[in-house]
Amino acid sequence: MDLGKALGSFLRRIEDLVYPRGINCLVCGDRRRTDPATCVCPGCLKKLEDERVPAAACPRCLSYASRKGCAFCAAGGMKDVRRAFAPLYYLPASRALVISLKFGGTDEALPLLGEWMEVSLAERDFDCILPVPLHPRRRRERGVNQAALLASEVSRRTGIPLREDLLVRKKYTRPQTAVGRRKRKSNVLDAFAVPSGPDVSGMKILLCDDVRTTGNTAQACARALKKAGAADVCLLTACAVR
C-alpha cells in the first residue's frame, strides 16, 4: 500500500468535510475558506475591494477624471443619462462575478453584487428601477436577463419599485461585446422603445444593467424613455469600464 496516497486520500476526505465540494470561489475556483454563504474567498474579496470605483472618479460617468476633467464626458459621454452609479470597475475579479451571473447558470453572485450596488447608489429618489431589456430571441438563447436579476435584487434592498414593462428591445442586435467600439452606437440605434400602454411622462427612472462599457446601450434606452416623456434617467450597473 502506498502510504503517501493513503495519507493524501485521508486528508482530502477531511477537507471535503470542512470545505464541501461544489462550494468554490466564483473568482478563482478555490474552495472557500470562509462562510459558505459567501461567493468569494477572502483573497478574492480583497481583489474586489481593490477594484472599487474610487471617490475621485467622474461623478457623472465614473470614468477616471483628471484635473482637467473627464475626457469621456467631454467627448459626449452619456449625455442623455444624468448620472451613473456602480461599485466596481470591470476588472478580472468583478468580471468573473458578472460572467457567472450572465453565462454560468448560477445567481450565486447576486447577493454580493446587489449589496454593493445598493451602497453605491448615492440617490434613491426614483419612481422605478428599470432593467435594460433583452430581445425575446436573446432572452430565449441566454435563458436569463442578468440586468433583470440585478434590478430585482436592488429593488428588494432599496424599496425602489421594479418595472419591466416600460421599455422593450424591438431590434435583435449583435451583443455589444461582439461589435467594435466605433460600431456600438449604430448597433443599438433605435433598438429600444416605450410600448403603448405604460405612461412614463414625468418619471424619474433608474436604468439598471450589469456593465457600462461605452454607454451606448444606456444612451439608447434613455433616448427612448425621454422621447416618451420621462423627466430623468440615471444608470446603475454592477461594473463600469474605466
C-alpha positions in Angstrom: 0.0 0.0 0.0 1.3 3.4 -0.9 1.4 5.3 2.4 1.6 8.7 0.6 -1.5 8.1 -1.5 -3.4 6.8 1.6 -2.5 9.9 3.6 -3.4 12.1 0.7 -6.8 10.4 0.3 -7.4 10.7 4.1 -6.6 14.5 4.0 -8.9 15.1 1.0 -11.7 13.4 2.9 -11.2 15.6 5.9 -11.1 18.6 3.6 -14.3 17.5 2.0 -16.0 17.5 5.4 -14.7 21.0 6.3 -15.0 22.6 2.8 -17.6 20.7 0.8 -17.1 20.2 -2.9 -19.1 22.5 -5.1 -18.7 25.4 -2.8 -16.0 27.2 -4.7 -15.0 30.8 -5.0 -16.6 32.2 -8.1 -13.5 34.2 -9.0 -10.5 31.8 -8.5 -12.3 28.5 -8.2 -10.6 27.5 -4.9 -12.7 26.2 -2.1 -13.8 28.9 0.2 -12.1 29.3 3.5 -15.0 31.3 4.9 -18.8 31.2 5.3 -20.3 29.0 2.6 -22.9 31.7 2.0 -20.1 34.0 0.6 -19.5 33.5 -3.1 -15.8 34.5 -3.0 -12.8 33.6 -0.9 -11.1 36.2 1.4 -8.3 36.7 -1.1 -10.7 37.4 -4.0 -12.8 39.6 -1.8 -9.6 41.7 -1.3 -9.2 41.8 -5.1 -12.8 43.1 -5.4 -12.1 45.8 -2.8 -9.1 46.9 -5.0 -11.4 47.1 -8.0 -13.9 49.6 -6.3 -14.7 52.8 -8.2 -12.8 55.5 -6.3 -14.2 58.7 -5.0 -12.0 60.6 -7.4 -13.9 59.1 -10.4 -16.0 61.4 -12.6 -19.3 61.8 -10.7 -21.3 61.6 -13.8 -19.9 58.6 -15.7 -17.5 57.0 -13.2 -14.6 57.1 -15.7 -11.2 58.3 -14.4 -11.1 62.0 -14.2 -8.0 64.2 -14.3 -7.6 67.7 -13.0 -8.7 68.9 -16.4 -12.0 67.0 -16.1 -13.4 63.8 -17.6 -12.3 63.1 -21.2 -15.2 60.7 -21.7 -17.8 63.3 -20.8 -16.1 66.0 -22.7 -16.4 63.8 -25.8 -20.1 63.3 -25.4 -20.1 60.6 -22.7 -23.7 59.7 -21.9 -25.4 63.0 -22.5 -28.9 61.5 -22.1 -28.1 59.9 -18.8 -27.8 62.4 -16.0 -25.6 60.3 -13.7 -24.2 56.8 -13.3 -23.6 54.7 -10.3 -21.5 51.5 -9.9 -19.5 49.9 -7.1 -16.8 48.3 -9.3 -14.6 48.8 -12.3 -14.8 45.9 -14.8 -11.6 44.2 -13.9 -10.7 40.5 -13.5 -12.4 39.7 -10.2 -15.6 41.6 -10.9 -15.7 40.3 -14.5 -15.7 36.8 -13.1 -18.8 37.5 -11.0 -20.7 39.1 -13.9 -19.8 36.3 -16.2 -21.0 33.7 -13.6 -24.3 35.5 -13.5 -24.6 36.1 -17.2 -23.5 32.8 -18.6 -22.6 30.5 -15.6 -26.1 29.3 -14.9 -25.9 30.5 -11.3 -27.2 33.5 -9.4 -24.8 32.9 -6.5 -23.1 36.3 -7.1 -26.4 38.2 -6.9 -26.5 39.0 -3.2 -22.9 40.4 -3.1 -23.3 42.4 -6.3 -26.8 43.7 -5.2 -25.4 44.7 -1.8 -22.5 46.6 -3.3 -24.8 48.2 -5.9 -27.1 49.4 -3.2 -24.2 51.0 -1.3 -23.0 52.8 -4.5 -26.4 54.3 -5.1 -26.0 57.9 -3.8 -29.6 58.8 -4.8 -32.8 56.9 -4.0 -35.5 59.3 -5.2 -36.6 57.3 -8.3 -40.1 56.4 -9.4 -38.8 53.0 -10.5 -35.8 50.8 -11.3 -35.9 49.5 -14.9 -33.6 46.7 -16.2 -32.3 47.1 -19.7 -34.5 44.6 -21.7 -33.3 41.8 -23.8 -34.8 41.0 -27.2 -37.1 37.9 -26.8 -34.9 35.9 -29.0 -31.8 36.8 -27.0 -33.7 36.0 -23.8 -34.5 32.5 -25.1 -30.9 32.0 -26.2 -29.4 33.1 -22.9 -32.1 31.8 -20.6 -31.8 34.8 -18.2 -31.7 38.6 -18.3 -28.9 39.4 -15.8 -30.0 43.0 -15.8 -33.4 42.0 -14.5 -31.9 39.8 -11.8 -29.8 42.7 -10.6 -32.6 45.2 -10.8 -34.9 42.9 -8.8 -32.2 42.4 -6.1 -31.6 46.2 -5.8 -35.4 46.8 -5.7 -35.7 44.4 -2.8 -33.0 46.1 -0.9 -33.9 49.7 -1.6 -37.7 49.6 -2.0 -37.5 51.3 -5.3 -40.4 49.8 -7.4 -39.3 47.4 -10.1 -40.8 47.9 -13.6 -40.1 45.7 -16.5 -43.0 46.9 -18.7 -41.7 50.4 -19.6 -39.2 49.5 -22.3 -38.8 46.9 -25.0 -36.0 45.9 -27.2 -37.6 45.9 -30.7 -34.5 45.1 -32.7 -32.4 41.9 -32.4 -28.8 43.2 -32.4 -25.4 41.7 -32.0 -24.1 41.7 -28.5 -22.2 44.9 -27.9 -19.1 43.0 -26.8 -19.0 41.4 -30.3 -19.1 44.8 -32.0 -16.1 47.2 -32.4 -16.3 50.3 -30.3 -16.9 52.6 -33.3 -20.0 50.5 -34.4 -21.6 50.1 -31.0 -23.7 53.3 -31.3 -25.2 52.3 -34.6 -25.7 48.7 -33.4 -28.2 49.9 -30.8 -29.6 52.8 -32.7 -33.4 52.8 -32.4 -33.2 49.4 -30.8 -35.5 50.4 -27.8 -38.9 51.8 -27.5 -41.6 52.5 -24.9 -44.6 50.3 -25.7 -48.1 51.6 -26.0 -49.9 51.5 -22.7 -47.3 52.5 -20.0 -47.0 56.2 -19.4 -43.5 57.4 -18.4 -44.4 61.1 -18.5 -42.5 63.0 -15.8 -41.0 59.8 -14.3 -37.5 59.7 -12.7 -36.1 56.3 -13.9 -33.1 54.3 -12.6 -31.9 52.2 -15.5 -30.1 49.0 -14.4 -27.6 46.8 -16.3 -24.6 44.6 -15.5 -21.8 46.6 -17.1 -21.4 50.1 -18.5 -18.9 49.9 -21.4 -19.1 52.7 -24.0 -22.5 53.8 -22.6 -24.2 53.4 -26.0 -26.8 50.9 -24.7 -27.8 53.2 -21.8 -27.9 56.2 -24.1 -30.2 54.4 -26.5 -32.5 53.4 -23.6 -32.5 56.9 -22.2 -33.3 58.5 -25.5 -36.4 56.2 -26.0 -37.6 57.0 -22.4 -37.1 60.7 -22.7 -38.8 60.8 -26.2 -41.8 59.2 -24.4 -41.7 61.9 -21.7 -39.5 60.6 -19.0 -38.1 63.5 -16.9 -34.8 62.0 -15.7 -32.8 58.9 -16.4 -29.8 57.6 -14.3 -27.9 54.4 -14.7 -26.9 51.8 -12.1 -24.6 49.0 -13.0 -22.6 46.4 -11.1 -19.4 47.5 -13.0 -18.2 50.2 -15.2 -15.4 50.1 -17.8 -12.9 52.8 -16.7 
